[in-house]
Structures are given as structure tokens and as C-alpha cells.
Amino acid sequence: MHIEMLEEVRKDGLCFQHCRWHWDDNDPTEGYRFIWREETSGNLKPSRGQAYIPDAATILDLLSQAMKAGWLR
């Protein structure tokens, strides 16, 4: 698998990216991920965690659930 980053916004080292996932056994798919980037070098830090998010609706739904549960700041 290879991940191609198409667009990125960031704040304090946390990046939100629009990416294309090139799967080994399937056609590429586009989606989103949050990933950390080292502030000084600019290198990605996947060891700090990342996740494939298929679409904006999923992100908004998860944020909405967290807000309703009262723990999203």
C-alpha cells in the first residue's frame, strides 16, 4: 500500500490530509486522515497514530457524537 497526499492543513503539528490510498490488491480510493508531523523537520510521524476516514460525512458524524456526549472541546 502507498498513500499519496493530495492536500493538507495543519495546526501545531496535527495534520488533516486529503489522500489517495493505493492498495496492493485494489483500485485506489480517496479519503482523509489525521496524522502528526514533526514541527522542526516536517517529517510525518505515523507512529503517533493515523486513520483512514472514507468521507467528510464520517468525520462530521463522529464530531457530532462527541459533542453530544459532552467530551469534545
PDB file of N, CA, C, O and CB in Angstrom:
ATOM      1  N   MET A   1       0.841  -1.180   0.000  1.00  0.00           N
ATOM      2  CA  MET A   1       0.000   0.000   0.000  1.00  0.00           C
ATOM      3  C   MET A   1       0.889   1.247   0.000  1.00  0.00           C
ATOM      4  O   MET A   1       1.949   1.287   0.626  1.00  0.00           O
ATOM      5  CB  MET A   1      -0.959  -0.004   1.223  1.00  0.00           C
ATOM      6  N   HIS A   2       0.422   2.243  -0.714  1.00  0.00           N
ATOM      7  CA  HIS A   2       1.103   3.531  -0.769  1.00  0.00           C
ATOM      8  C   HIS A   2       0.050   4.624  -0.588  1.00  0.00           C
ATOM      9  O   HIS A   2      -1.035   4.539  -1.164  1.00  0.00           O
ATOM     10  CB  HIS A   2       1.887   3.711  -2.123  1.00  0.00           C
ATOM     11  N   ILE A   3       0.361   5.643   0.204  1.00  0.00           N
ATOM     12  CA  ILE A   3      -0.567   6.750   0.426  1.00  0.00           C
ATOM     13  C   ILE A   3      -0.021   7.993  -0.251  1.00  0.00           C
ATOM     14  O   ILE A   3       1.103   8.419   0.012  1.00  0.00           O
ATOM     15  CB  ILE A   3      -0.791   7.001   1.941  1.00  0.00           C
ATOM     16  N   GLU A   4      -0.830   8.568  -1.123  1.00  0.00           N
ATOM     17  CA  GLU A   4      -0.474   9.796  -1.834  1.00  0.00           C
ATOM     18  C   GLU A   4      -1.242  10.954  -1.205  1.00  0.00           C
ATOM     19  O   GLU A   4      -2.472  10.977  -1.242  1.00  0.00           O
ATOM     20  CB  GLU A   4      -0.787   9.680  -3.368  1.00  0.00           C
ATOM     21  N   MET A   5      -0.524  11.909  -0.631  1.00  0.00           N
ATOM     22  CA  MET A   5      -1.167  13.061  -0.009  1.00  0.00           C
ATOM     23  C   MET A   5      -1.504  14.084  -1.088  1.00  0.00           C
ATOM     24  O   MET A   5      -0.630  14.501  -1.849  1.00  0.00           O
ATOM     25  CB  MET A   5      -0.256  13.689   1.086  1.00  0.00           C
ATOM     26  N   LEU A   6      -2.778  14.490  -1.152  1.00  0.00           N
ATOM     27  CA  LEU A   6      -3.240  15.427  -2.173  1.00  0.00           C
ATOM     28  C   LEU A   6      -3.310  16.858  -1.653  1.00  0.00           C
ATOM     29  O   LEU A   6      -2.920  17.799  -2.343  1.00  0.00           O
ATOM     30  CB  LEU A   6      -4.600  15.004  -2.687  1.00  0.00           C
ATOM     31  N   GLU A   7      -3.817  17.014  -0.417  1.00  0.00           N
ATOM     32  CA  GLU A   7      -3.947  18.340   0.191  1.00  0.00           C
ATOM     33  C   GLU A   7      -3.766  18.197   1.694  1.00  0.00           C
ATOM     34  O   GLU A   7      -3.991  17.126   2.256  1.00  0.00           O
ATOM     35  CB  GLU A   7      -5.331  18.992  -0.147  1.00  0.00           C
ATOM     36  N   GLU A   8      -3.355  19.296   2.345  1.00  0.00           N
ATOM     37  CA  GLU A   8      -3.112  19.228   3.782  1.00  0.00           C
ATOM     38  C   GLU A   8      -3.333  20.588   4.432  1.00  0.00           C
ATOM     39  O   GLU A   8      -2.981  21.630   3.880  1.00  0.00           O
ATOM     40  CB  GLU A   8      -1.690  18.732   4.063  1.00  0.00           C
ATOM     41  N   VAL A   9      -3.926  20.544   5.621  1.00  0.00           N
ATOM     42  CA  VAL A   9      -3.966  21.698   6.510  1.00  0.00           C
ATOM     43  C   VAL A   9      -3.408  21.211   7.838  1.00  0.00           C
ATOM     44  O   VAL A   9      -3.523  20.031   8.169  1.00  0.00           O
ATOM     45  CB  VAL A   9      -5.437  22.296   6.662  1.00  0.00           C
ATOM     46  N   ARG A  10      -2.794  22.132   8.610  1.00  0.00           N
ATOM     47  CA  ARG A  10      -2.211  21.690   9.879  1.00  0.00           C
ATOM     48  C   ARG A  10      -2.251  22.781  10.930  1.00  0.00           C
ATOM     49  O   ARG A  10      -2.337  23.973  10.636  1.00  0.00           O
ATOM     50  CB  ARG A  10      -0.780  21.235   9.671  1.00  0.00           C
ATOM     51  N   LYS A  11      -2.183  22.319  12.169  1.00  0.00           N
ATOM     52  CA  LYS A  11      -2.111  23.223  13.316  1.00  0.00           C
ATOM     53  C   LYS A  11      -1.334  22.516  14.410  1.00  0.00           C
ATOM     54  O   LYS A  11      -1.693  21.417  14.833  1.00  0.00           O
ATOM     55  CB  LYS A  11      -3.539  23.646  13.814  1.00  0.00           C
ATOM     56  N   ASP A  12      -0.268  23.156  14.862  1.00  0.00           N
ATOM     57  CA  ASP A  12       0.545  22.635  15.963  1.00  0.00           C
ATOM     58  C   ASP A  12       0.998  21.194  15.737  1.00  0.00           C
ATOM     59  O   ASP A  12       1.012  20.395  16.673  1.00  0.00           O
ATOM     60  CB  ASP A  12      -0.232  22.721  17.255  1.00  0.00           C
ATOM     61  N   GLY A  13       1.363  20.863  14.513  1.00  0.00           N
ATOM     62  CA  GLY A  13       1.878  19.536  14.208  1.00  0.00           C
ATOM     63  C   GLY A  13       0.827  18.503  13.850  1.00  0.00           C
ATOM     64  O   GLY A  13       1.169  17.442  13.326  1.00  0.00           O
ATOM     65  N   LEU A  14      -0.452  18.781  14.119  1.00  0.00           N
ATOM     66  CA  LEU A  14      -1.509  17.842  13.750  1.00  0.00           C
ATOM     67  C   LEU A  14      -2.016  18.212  12.362  1.00  0.00           C
ATOM     68  O   LEU A  14      -2.427  19.348  12.125  1.00  0.00           O
ATOM     69  CB  LEU A  14      -2.673  17.855  14.797  1.00  0.00           C
ATOM     70  N   CYS A  15      -1.986  17.249  11.453  1.00  0.00           N
ATOM     71  CA  CYS A  15      -2.362  17.491  10.062  1.00  0.00           C
ATOM     72  C   CYS A  15      -3.664  16.767   9.725  1.00  0.00           C
ATOM     73  O   CYS A  15      -3.926  15.665  10.206  1.00  0.00           O
ATOM     74  CB  CYS A  15      -1.239  17.039   9.112  1.00  0.00           C
ATOM     75  N   PHE A  16      -4.459  17.406   8.898  1.00  0.00           N
ATOM     76  CA  PHE A  16      -5.644  16.797   8.308  1.00  0.00           C
ATOM     77  C   PHE A  16      -5.367  16.747   6.816  1.00  0.00           C
ATOM     78  O   PHE A  16      -5.152  17.778   6.178  1.00  0.00           O
ATOM     79  CB  PHE A  16      -6.979  17.604   8.647  1.00  0.00           C
ATOM     80  N   GLN A  17      -5.376  15.538   6.263  1.00  0.00           N
ATOM     81  CA  GLN A  17      -4.982  15.360   4.875  1.00  0.00           C
ATOM     82  C   GLN A  17      -6.073  14.711   4.034  1.00  0.00           C
ATOM     83  O   GLN A  17      -6.806  13.835   4.494  1.00  0.00           O
ATOM     84  CB  GLN A  17      -3.731  14.535   4.802  1.00  0.00           C
ATOM     85  N   HIS A  18      -6.156  15.161   2.801  1.00  0.00           N
ATOM     86  CA  HIS A  18      -6.948  14.521   1.754  1.00  0.00           C
ATOM     87  C   HIS A  18      -5.953  13.652   1.004  1.00  0.00           C
ATOM     88  O   HIS A  18      -4.967  14.164   0.475  1.00  0.00           O
ATOM     89  CB  HIS A  18      -7.686  15.581   0.793  1.00  0.00           C
ATOM     90  N   CYS A  19      -6.191  12.345   0.949  1.00  0.00           N
ATOM     91  CA  CYS A  19      -5.209  11.413   0.403  1.00  0.00           C
ATOM     92  C   CYS A  19      -5.846  10.446  -0.581  1.00  0.00           C
ATOM     93  O   CYS A  19      -7.066  10.303  -0.657  1.00  0.00           O
ATOM     94  CB  CYS A  19      -4.533  10.639   1.525  1.00  0.00           C
ATOM     95  N   ARG A  20      -4.977   9.796  -1.326  1.00  0.00           N
ATOM     96  CA  ARG A  20      -5.382   8.689  -2.189  1.00  0.00           C
ATOM     97  C   ARG A  20      -4.599   7.462  -1.712  1.00  0.00           C
ATOM     98  O   ARG A  20      -3.369   7.470  -1.685  1.00  0.00           O
ATOM     99  CB  ARG A  20      -5.111   9.005  -3.732  1.00  0.00           C
ATOM    100  N   TRP A  21      -5.340   6.399  -1.334  1.00  0.00           N
ATOM    101  CA  TRP A  21      -4.746   5.150  -0.889  1.00  0.00           C
ATOM    102  C   TRP A  21      -4.600   4.240  -2.101  1.00  0.00           C
ATOM    103  O   TRP A  21      -5.588   3.913  -2.759  1.00  0.00           O
ATOM    104  CB  TRP A  21      -5.604   4.475   0.228  1.00  0.00           C
ATOM    105  N   HIS A  22      -3.387   3.837  -2.393  1.00  0.00           N
ATOM    106  CA  HIS A  22      -3.103   2.896  -3.475  1.00  0.00           C
ATOM    107  C   HIS A  22      -2.922   1.523  -2.827  1.00  0.00           C
ATOM    108  O   HIS A  22      -1.839   1.189  -2.348  1.00  0.00           O
ATOM    109  CB  HIS A  22      -1.818   3.324  -4.311  1.00  0.00           C
ATOM    110  N   TRP A  23      -3.999   0.733  -2.819  1.00  0.00           N
ATOM    111  CA  TRP A  23      -3.993  -0.574  -2.181  1.00  0.00           C
ATOM    112  C   TRP A  23      -3.262  -1.578  -3.065  1.00  0.00           C
ATOM    113  O   TRP A  23      -3.276  -1.454  -4.289  1.00  0.00           O
ATOM    114  CB  TRP A  23      -5.431  -1.049  -1.893  1.00  0.00           C
ATOM    115  N   ASP A  24      -2.636  -2.551  -2.461  1.00  0.00           N
ATOM    116  CA  ASP A  24      -1.891  -3.565  -3.212  1.00  0.00           C
ATOM    117  C   ASP A  24      -2.800  -4.414  -4.095  1.00  0.00           C
ATOM    118  O   ASP A  24      -2.403  -4.822  -5.186  1.00  0.00           O
ATOM    119  CB  ASP A  24      -1.127  -4.464  -2.256  1.00  0.00           C
ATOM    120  N   ASP A  25      -4.002  -4.676  -3.633  1.00  0.00           N
ATOM    121  CA  ASP A  25      -4.878  -5.607  -4.349  1.00  0.00           C
ATOM    122  C   ASP A  25      -6.176  -4.972  -4.843  1.00  0.00           C
ATOM    123  O   ASP A  25      -7.132  -5.687  -5.142  1.00  0.00           O
ATOM    124  CB  ASP A  25      -5.207  -6.769  -3.461  1.00  0.00           C
ATOM    125  N   ASN A  26      -6.227  -3.644  -4.934  1.00  0.00           N
ATOM    126  CA  ASN A  26      -7.480  -2.997  -5.285  1.00  0.00           C
ATOM    127  C   ASN A  26      -7.195  -1.683  -5.998  1.00  0.00           C
ATOM    128  O   ASN A  26      -6.054  -1.224  -6.043  1.00  0.00           O
ATOM    129  CB  ASN A  26      -8.345  -2.762  -4.031  1.00  0.00           C
ATOM    130  N   ASP A  27      -8.233  -1.087  -6.551  1.00  0.00           N
ATOM    131  CA  ASP A  27      -8.108   0.225  -7.157  1.00  0.00           C
ATOM    132  C   ASP A  27      -7.893   1.277  -6.070  1.00  0.00           C
ATOM    133  O   ASP A  27      -8.306   1.080  -4.927  1.00  0.00           O
ATOM    134  CB  ASP A  27      -9.356   0.556  -8.000  1.00  0.00           C
ATOM    135  N   PRO A  28      -7.253   2.388  -6.417  1.00  0.00           N
ATOM    136  CA  PRO A  28      -7.054   3.453  -5.430  1.00  0.00           C
ATOM    137  C   PRO A  28      -8.389   4.016  -4.929  1.00  0.00           C
ATOM    138  O   PRO A  28      -9.380   4.058  -5.657  1.00  0.00           O
ATOM    139  CB  PRO A  28      -6.206   4.579  -6.035  1.00  0.00           C
ATOM    140  N   THR A  29      -8.382   4.442  -3.676  1.00  0.00           N
ATOM    141  CA  THR A  29      -9.543   5.111  -3.106  1.00  0.00           C
ATOM    142  C   THR A  29      -9.085   6.409  -2.453  1.00  0.00           C
ATOM    143  O   THR A  29      -7.976   6.497  -1.927  1.00  0.00           O
ATOM    144  CB  THR A  29     -10.273   4.196  -2.078  1.00  0.00           C
ATOM    145  N   GLU A  30      -9.951   7.407  -2.495  1.00  0.00           N
ATOM    146  CA  GLU A  30      -9.647   8.677  -1.844  1.00  0.00           C
ATOM    147  C   GLU A  30     -10.350   8.741  -0.508  1.00  0.00           C
ATOM    148  O   GLU A  30     -11.413   8.151  -0.317  1.00  0.00           O
ATOM    149  CB  GLU A  30     -10.059   9.867  -2.727  1.00  0.00           C
ATOM    150  N   GLY A  31      -9.739   9.469   0.418  1.00  0.00           N
ATOM    151  CA  GLY A  31     -10.312   9.658   1.737  1.00  0.00           C
ATOM    152  C   GLY A  31      -9.493  10.675   2.505  1.00  0.00           C
ATOM    153  O   GLY A  31      -8.775  11.485   1.918  1.00  0.00           O
ATOM    154  N   TYR A  32      -9.607  10.626   3.809  1.00  0.00           N
ATOM    155  CA  TYR A  32      -8.991  11.622   4.672  1.00  0.00           C
ATOM    156  C   TYR A  32      -8.289  10.929   5.828  1.00  0.00           C
ATOM    157  O   TYR A  32      -8.601   9.787   6.166  1.00  0.00           O
ATOM    158  CB  TYR A  32     -10.041  12.624   5.192  1.00  0.00           C
ATOM    159  N   ARG A  33      -7.346  11.626   6.425  1.00  0.00           N
ATOM    160  CA  ARG A  33      -6.714  11.109   7.636  1.00  0.00           C
ATOM    161  C   ARG A  33      -6.179  12.272   8.463  1.00  0.00           C
ATOM    162  O   ARG A  33      -5.878  13.352   7.954  1.00  0.00           O
ATOM    163  CB  ARG A  33      -5.573  10.114   7.286  1.00  0.00           C
ATOM    164  N   PHE A  34      -6.077  12.004   9.742  1.00  0.00           N
ATOM    165  CA  PHE A  34      -5.351  12.870  10.654  1.00  0.00           C
ATOM    166  C   PHE A  34      -4.004  12.189  10.886  1.00  0.00           C
ATOM    167  O   PHE A  34      -3.949  10.974  11.076  1.00  0.00           O
ATOM    168  CB  PHE A  34      -6.146  13.111  12.013  1.00  0.00           C
ATOM    169  N   ILE A  35      -2.930  12.955  10.873  1.00  0.00           N
ATOM    170  CA  ILE A  35      -1.600  12.406  11.124  1.00  0.00           C
ATOM    171  C   ILE A  35      -0.728  13.509  11.712  1.00  0.00           C
ATOM    172  O   ILE A  35      -0.929  14.688  11.420  1.00  0.00           O
ATOM    173  CB  ILE A  35      -0.968  11.825   9.814  1.00  0.00           C
ATOM    174  N   TRP A  36       0.227  13.132  12.527  1.00  0.00           N
ATOM    175  CA  TRP A  36       1.131  14.093  13.140  1.00  0.00           C
ATOM    176  C   TRP A  36       2.334  14.339  12.251  1.00  0.00           C
ATOM    177  O   TRP A  36       2.774  13.445  11.527  1.00  0.00           O
ATOM    178  CB  TRP A  36       1.581  13.608  14.513  1.00  0.00           C
ATOM    179  N   ARG A  37       2.870  15.561  12.305  1.00  0.00           N
ATOM    180  CA  ARG A  37       4.064  15.947  11.561  1.00  0.00           C
ATOM    181  C   ARG A  37       5.025  16.611  12.540  1.00  0.00           C
ATOM    182  O   ARG A  37       4.615  17.444  13.348  1.00  0.00           O
ATOM    183  CB  ARG A  37       3.714  16.905  10.363  1.00  0.00           C
ATOM    184  N   GLU A  38       6.291  16.247  12.468  1.00  0.00           N
ATOM    185  CA  GLU A  38       7.322  16.856  13.312  1.00  0.00           C
ATOM    186  C   GLU A  38       7.433  18.330  12.951  1.00  0.00           C
ATOM    187  O   GLU A  38       7.622  18.673  11.784  1.00  0.00           O
ATOM    188  CB  GLU A  38       8.700  16.134  13.141  1.00  0.00           C
ATOM    189  N   GLU A  39       7.317  19.200  13.942  1.00  0.00           N
ATOM    190  CA  GLU A  39       7.317  20.646  13.707  1.00  0.00           C
ATOM    191  C   GLU A  39       8.622  21.142  13.086  1.00  0.00           C
ATOM    192  O   GLU A  39       8.598  21.955  12.162  1.00  0.00           O
ATOM    193  CB  GLU A  39       7.068  21.377  15.009  1.00  0.00           C
ATOM    194  N   THR A  40       9.751  20.661  13.583  1.00  0.00           N
ATOM    195  CA  THR A  40      11.036  21.207  13.116  1.00  0.00           C
ATOM    196  C   THR A  40      11.462  20.638  11.767  1.00  0.00           C
ATOM    197  O   THR A  40      11.889  21.391  10.891  1.00  0.00           O
ATOM    198  CB  THR A  40      12.118  20.929  14.142  1.00  0.00           C
ATOM    199  N   SER A  41      11.353  19.321  11.585  1.00  0.00           N
ATOM    200  CA  SER A  41      11.822  18.699  10.341  1.00  0.00           C
ATOM    201  C   SER A  41      10.740  18.617   9.273  1.00  0.00           C
ATOM    202  O   SER A  41      11.044  18.542   8.082  1.00  0.00           O
ATOM    203  CB  SER A  41      12.347  17.314  10.626  1.00  0.00           C
ATOM    204  N   GLY A  42       9.470  18.630   9.696  1.00  0.00           N
ATOM    205  CA  GLY A  42       8.370  18.473   8.748  1.00  0.00           C
ATOM    206  C   GLY A  42       8.074  17.033   8.385  1.00  0.00           C
ATOM    207  O   GLY A  42       7.192  16.773   7.566  1.00  0.00           O
ATOM    208  N   ASN A  43       8.800  16.081   8.982  1.00  0.00           N
ATOM    209  CA  ASN A  43       8.576  14.666   8.696  1.00  0.00           C
ATOM    210  C   ASN A  43       7.279  14.182   9.324  1.00  0.00           C
ATOM    211  O   ASN A  43       6.917  14.598  10.424  1.00  0.00           O
ATOM    212  CB  ASN A  43       9.748  13.826   9.201  1.00  0.00           C
ATOM    213  N   LEU A  44       6.574  13.289   8.607  1.00  0.00           N
ATOM    214  CA  LEU A  44       5.374  12.670   9.163  1.00  0.00           C
ATOM    215  C   LEU A  44       5.757  11.727  10.287  1.00  0.00           C
ATOM    216  O   LEU A  44       6.835  11.133  10.279  1.00  0.00           O
ATOM    217  CB  LEU A  44       4.585  11.917   8.073  1.00  0.00           C
ATOM    218  N   LYS A  45       4.850  11.598  11.265  1.00  0.00           N
ATOM    219  CA  LYS A  45       5.083  10.727  12.414  1.00  0.00           C
ATOM    220  C   LYS A  45       3.946   9.704  12.520  1.00  0.00           C
ATOM    221  O   LYS A  45       3.128   9.787  13.436  1.00  0.00           O
ATOM    222  CB  LYS A  45       5.198  11.561  13.725  1.00  0.00           C
ATOM    223  N   PRO A  46       3.887   8.737  11.589  1.00  0.00           N
ATOM    224  CA  PRO A  46       2.793   7.765  11.615  1.00  0.00           C
ATOM    225  C   PRO A  46       2.769   6.915  12.876  1.00  0.00           C
ATOM    226  O   PRO A  46       1.727   6.355  13.219  1.00  0.00           O
ATOM    227  CB  PRO A  46       2.885   6.869  10.420  1.00  0.00           C
ATOM    228  N   SER A  47       3.896   6.808  13.573  1.00  0.00           N
ATOM    229  CA  SER A  47       3.929   6.018  14.803  1.00  0.00           C
ATOM    230  C   SER A  47       3.057   6.627  15.900  1.00  0.00           C
ATOM    231  O   SER A  47       2.692   5.941  16.854  1.00  0.00           O
ATOM    232  CB  SER A  47       5.360   5.886  15.298  1.00  0.00           C
ATOM    233  N   ARG A  48       2.725   7.905  15.769  1.00  0.00           N
ATOM    234  CA  ARG A  48       1.841   8.551  16.752  1.00  0.00           C
ATOM    235  C   ARG A  48       0.380   8.258  16.451  1.00  0.00           C
ATOM    236  O   ARG A  48      -0.498   8.639  17.226  1.00  0.00           O
ATOM    237  CB  ARG A  48       2.074  10.068  16.771  1.00  0.00           C
ATOM    238  N   GLY A  49       0.108   7.596  15.350  1.00  0.00           N
ATOM    239  CA  GLY A  49      -1.248   7.187  15.031  1.00  0.00           C
ATOM    240  C   GLY A  49      -1.812   7.901  13.826  1.00  0.00           C
ATOM    241  O   GLY A  49      -1.530   9.076  13.592  1.00  0.00           O
ATOM    242  N   GLN A  50      -2.613   7.180  13.063  1.00  0.00           N
ATOM    243  CA  GLN A  50      -3.305   7.722  11.911  1.00  0.00           C
ATOM    244  C   GLN A  50      -4.476   6.809  11.606  1.00  0.00           C
ATOM    245  O   GLN A  50      -4.524   5.668  12.066  1.00  0.00           O
ATOM    246  CB  GLN A  50      -2.357   7.860  10.685  1.00  0.00           C
ATOM    247  N   ALA A  51      -5.413   7.314  10.833  1.00  0.00           N
ATOM    248  CA  ALA A  51      -6.580   6.512  10.495  1.00  0.00           C
ATOM    249  C   ALA A  51      -7.131   6.936   9.147  1.00  0.00           C
ATOM    250  O   ALA A  51      -7.176   8.126   8.834  1.00  0.00           O
ATOM    251  CB  ALA A  51      -7.658   6.634  11.579  1.00  0.00           C
ATOM    252  N   TYR A  52      -7.552   5.961   8.346  1.00  0.00           N
ATOM    253  CA  TYR A  52      -8.240   6.226   7.086  1.00  0.00           C
ATOM    254  C   TYR A  52      -9.680   6.608   7.408  1.00  0.00           C
ATOM    255  O   TYR A  52     -10.364   5.897   8.143  1.00  0.00           O
ATOM    256  CB  TYR A  52      -8.183   4.984   6.129  1.00  0.00           C
ATOM    257  N   ILE A  53     -10.135   7.718   6.865  1.00  0.00           N
ATOM    258  CA  ILE A  53     -11.507   8.194   7.057  1.00  0.00           C
ATOM    259  C   ILE A  53     -12.114   8.313   5.660  1.00  0.00           C
ATOM    260  O   ILE A  53     -11.616   9.098   4.854  1.00  0.00           O
ATOM    261  CB  ILE A  53     -11.556   9.584   7.847  1.00  0.00           C
ATOM    262  N   PRO A  54     -13.174   7.561   5.344  1.00  0.00           N
ATOM    263  CA  PRO A  54     -13.657   7.489   3.969  1.00  0.00           C
ATOM    264  C   PRO A  54     -14.263   8.763   3.405  1.00  0.00           C
ATOM    265  O   PRO A  54     -14.182   9.000   2.200  1.00  0.00           O
ATOM    266  CB  PRO A  54     -14.648   6.432   3.877  1.00  0.00           C
ATOM    267  N   ASP A  55     -14.871   9.590   4.254  1.00  0.00           N
ATOM    268  CA  ASP A  55     -15.525  10.784   3.709  1.00  0.00           C
ATOM    269  C   ASP A  55     -15.800  11.802   4.810  1.00  0.00           C
ATOM    270  O   ASP A  55     -15.687  11.507   6.000  1.00  0.00           O
ATOM    271  CB  ASP A  55     -16.838  10.405   2.999  1.00  0.00           C
ATOM    272  N   ALA A  56     -16.164  13.009   4.379  1.00  0.00           N
ATOM    273  CA  ALA A  56     -16.429  14.102   5.329  1.00  0.00           C
ATOM    274  C   ALA A  56     -17.627  13.789   6.224  1.00  0.00           C
ATOM    275  O   ALA A  56     -17.651  14.191   7.387  1.00  0.00           O
ATOM    276  CB  ALA A  56     -16.677  15.417   4.573  1.00  0.00           C
ATOM    277  N   ALA A  57     -18.608  13.081   5.697  1.00  0.00           N
ATOM    278  CA  ALA A  57     -19.793  12.745   6.497  1.00  0.00           C
ATOM    279  C   ALA A  57     -19.408  11.930   7.730  1.00  0.00           C
ATOM    280  O   ALA A  57     -19.984  12.120   8.801  1.00  0.00           O
ATOM    281  CB  ALA A  57     -20.813  11.966   5.648  1.00  0.00           C
ATOM    282  N   THR A  58     -18.449  11.031   7.590  1.00  0.00           N
ATOM    283  CA  THR A  58     -17.985  10.228   8.716  1.00  0.00           C
ATOM    284  C   THR A  58     -17.323  11.106   9.770  1.00  0.00           C
ATOM    285  O   THR A  58     -17.573  10.953  10.966  1.00  0.00           O
ATOM    286  CB  THR A  58     -17.010   9.147   8.238  1.00  0.00           C
ATOM    287  N   ILE A  59     -16.479  12.027   9.317  1.00  0.00           N
ATOM    288  CA  ILE A  59     -15.823  12.951  10.245  1.00  0.00           C
ATOM    289  C   ILE A  59     -16.857  13.768  11.005  1.00  0.00           C
ATOM    290  O   ILE A  59     -16.802  13.864  12.231  1.00  0.00           O
ATOM    291  CB  ILE A  59     -14.858  13.884   9.492  1.00  0.00           C
ATOM    292  N   LEU A  60     -17.801  14.356  10.273  1.00  0.00           N
ATOM    293  CA  LEU A  60     -18.814  15.199  10.904  1.00  0.00           C
ATOM    294  C   LEU A  60     -19.694  14.405  11.858  1.00  0.00           C
ATOM    295  O   LEU A  60     -20.080  14.907  12.914  1.00  0.00           O
ATOM    296  CB  LEU A  60     -19.674  15.867   9.846  1.00  0.00           C
ATOM    297  N   ASP A  61     -20.013  13.169  11.490  1.00  0.00           N
ATOM    298  CA  ASP A  61     -20.828  12.318  12.359  1.00  0.00           C
ATOM    299  C   ASP A  61     -20.086  12.022  13.665  1.00  0.00           C
ATOM    300  O   ASP A  61     -20.671  12.113  14.745  1.00  0.00           O
ATOM    301  CB  ASP A  61     -21.194  11.000  11.638  1.00  0.00           C
ATOM    302  N   LEU A  62     -18.805  11.670  13.569  1.00  0.00           N
ATOM    303  CA  LEU A  62     -18.035  11.379  14.774  1.00  0.00           C
ATOM    304  C   LEU A  62     -17.885  12.619  15.659  1.00  0.00           C
ATOM    305  O   LEU A  62     -18.000  12.528  16.881  1.00  0.00           O
ATOM    306  CB  LEU A  62     -16.658  10.836  14.399  1.00  0.00           C
ATOM    307  N   LEU A  63     -17.630  13.768  15.045  1.00  0.00           N
ATOM    308  CA  LEU A  63     -17.539  15.006  15.819  1.00  0.00           C
ATOM    309  C   LEU A  63     -18.865  15.327  16.500  1.00  0.00           C
ATOM    310  O   LEU A  63     -18.888  15.747  17.657  1.00  0.00           O
ATOM    311  CB  LEU A  63     -17.119  16.171  14.917  1.00  0.00           C
ATOM    312  N   SER A  64     -19.962  15.128  15.785  1.00  0.00           N
ATOM    313  CA  SER A  64     -21.287  15.379  16.345  1.00  0.00           C
ATOM    314  C   SER A  64     -21.560  14.461  17.545  1.00  0.00           C
ATOM    315  O   SER A  64     -22.074  14.906  18.571  1.00  0.00           O
ATOM    316  CB  SER A  64     -22.367  15.181  15.266  1.00  0.00           C
ATOM    317  N   GLN A  65     -21.213  13.180  17.403  1.00  0.00           N
ATOM    318  CA  GLN A  65     -21.408  12.240  18.507  1.00  0.00           C
ATOM    319  C   GLN A  65     -20.594  12.655  19.736  1.00  0.00           C
ATOM    320  O   GLN A  65     -21.085  12.585  20.863  1.00  0.00           O
ATOM    321  CB  GLN A  65     -21.018  10.818  18.071  1.00  0.00           C
ATOM    322  N   ALA A  66     -19.356  13.084  19.516  1.00  0.00           N
ATOM    323  CA  ALA A  66     -18.507  13.506  20.628  1.00  0.00           C
ATOM    324  C   ALA A  66     -19.065  14.754  21.302  1.00  0.00           C
ATOM    325  O   ALA A  66     -19.010  14.877  22.525  1.00  0.00           O
ATOM    326  CB  ALA A  66     -17.080  13.767  20.141  1.00  0.00           C
ATOM    327  N   MET A  67     -19.597  15.671  20.513  1.00  0.00           N
ATOM    328  CA  MET A  67     -20.207  16.881  21.084  1.00  0.00           C
ATOM    329  C   MET A  67     -21.423  16.517  21.923  1.00  0.00           C
ATOM    330  O   MET A  67     -21.584  17.027  23.031  1.00  0.00           O
ATOM    331  CB  MET A  67     -20.608  17.871  19.968  1.00  0.00           C
ATOM    332  N   LYS A  68     -22.283  15.637  21.405  1.00  0.00           N
ATOM    333  CA  LYS A  68     -23.474  15.212  22.141  1.00  0.00           C
ATOM    334  C   LYS A  68     -23.110  14.491  23.427  1.00  0.00           C
ATOM    335  O   LYS A  68     -23.814  14.600  24.431  1.00  0.00           O
ATOM    336  CB  LYS A  68     -24.338  14.313  21.274  1.00  0.00           C
ATOM    337  N   ALA A  69     -22.003  13.750  23.391  1.00  0.00           N
ATOM    338  CA  ALA A  69     -21.564  13.028  24.591  1.00  0.00           C
ATOM    339  C   ALA A  69     -20.907  13.958  25.601  1.00  0.00           C
ATOM    340  O   ALA A  69     -20.686  13.578  26.750  1.00  0.00           O
ATOM    341  CB  ALA A  69     -20.594  11.914  24.213  1.00  0.00           C
ATOM    342  N   GLY A  70     -20.591  15.193  25.165  1.00  0.00           N
ATOM    343  CA  GLY A  70     -20.090  16.194  26.079  1.00  0.00           C
ATOM    344  C   GLY A  70     -18.585  16.218  26.287  1.00  0.00           C
ATOM    345  O   GLY A  70     -18.100  16.919  27.175  1.00  0.00           O
ATOM    346  N   TRP A  71     -17.838  15.470  25.487  1.00  0.00           N
ATOM    347  CA  TRP A  71     -16.400  15.469  25.723  1.00  0.00           C
ATOM    348  C   TRP A  71     -15.582  16.172  24.625  1.00  0.00           C
ATOM    349  O   TRP A  71     -14.360  16.258  24.745  1.00  0.00           O
ATOM    350  CB  TRP A  71     -15.930  14.057  25.863  1.00  0.00           C
ATOM    351  N   LEU A  72     -16.212  16.665  23.580  1.00  0.00           N
ATOM    352  CA  LEU A  72     -15.482  17.410  22.551  1.00  0.00           C
ATOM    353  C   LEU A  72     -15.336  18.850  22.996  1.00  0.00           C
ATOM    354  O   LEU A  72     -16.327  19.515  23.297  1.00  0.00           O
ATOM    355  CB  LEU A  72     -16.204  17.332  21.177  1.00  0.00           C
ATOM    356  N   ARG A  73     -14.105  19.336  23.040  1.00  0.00           N
ATOM    357  CA  ARG A  73     -13.846  20.706  23.477  1.00  0.00           C
ATOM    358  C   ARG A  73     -13.828  21.642  22.300  1.00  0.00           C
ATOM    359  O   ARG A  73     -13.624  22.844  22.470  1.00  0.00           O
ATOM    360  CB  ARG A  73     -12.531  20.796  24.236  1.00  0.00           C
TER     361      ARG A  73
END
